[in-house]
Amino acid sequence: MSNSKGKVANVIGATGLVGSSLVRLLLADERYDRVRIFVRRASGVVHEKLEEHVVDFDAPGEWQEHLTGDELFSALGTTIRQAGSRENQYRVDYTYQWNAARAAAANGVGRFFLVSASGASPRSRIFYSRIKGELDEAVSGLPFAQVAIFRPSLLLGRREKPRPGERFGEIALKAVDWIPGVSRYRGIPAATVAAAMISVASRPIGDRCTIFALDELFALAGA
């Protein structure tokens, strides 16, 4: 744990849709003295509380020792189109996050907050949902004092690299949002997910491992 007055947060996936919103909230939160981010390229963010590590996620031995403090927020993610193959997508969505979570737990980080996905299940026939489910299950067994897993549906927001498939899905879901049962798959702003994570981080969690579904994310963020 940190010896400073305020908390120390670690973030991976800090330049992504949820991660960038999360970093802004953490930097503005007076409860945190330091926000340490691990990125593949410089974020361009400048702040007195920010500690940036540009790392090679394929070489965890070079940076894992820096994963110390109070909390780890994990918001890495990609699509198979961006990754180029299932193998590459698995590396980003599972291996990189698993390596970080395992190192943080070993280094004494007490709390872990993970962005997963609606429908995540290690038994899913959908590759993406299966990756997310496998990671959820794996990290829940690590020796953190508390684990919080957030399962949003389609993330809304402006990306550096647009994802046409997600844009089509966003339009389609809006068109049928009124149909009973479909609303549980409605899109959620990435900033809302980030706000929900901060809300949970600001208080004790009842169970050691808690999963927050879509509707709970809106409620936690006050949306």
Number of C-alpha atoms within 10 A of each C-alpha: 13 16 9 11 9 14 17 23 26 27 26 25 23 25 25 19 23 26 25 20 18 27 25 16 16 24 18 12 12 11 13 17 18 22 23 22 25 25 20 14 12 13 16 8 12 9 12 9 15 17 14 20 16 13 17 15 21 12 11 14 11 11 16 20 12 14 25 22 23 20 27 27 28 24 24 23 23 15 18 14 11 11 15 10 12 13 10 16 21 21 19 19 20 20 17 20 23 19 16 23 28 19 21 27 21 17 16 18 26 19 24 26 23 23 24 27 22 19 18 22 20 19 12 15 9 12 17 21 18 18 23 25 21 16 20 27 13 15 21 17 11 18 18 21 15 20 24 25 21 24 23 28 18 19 20 19 15 11 10 9 7 10 13 9 10 15 14 10 14 17 12 12 17 13 10 12 16 11 9 8 9 12 15 14 16 22 21 20 18 22 21 23 28 26 22 23 25 19 14 16 16 10 8 9 15 8 11 14 19 15 14 19 18 20 16 16 23 17 11 17 17 11 12
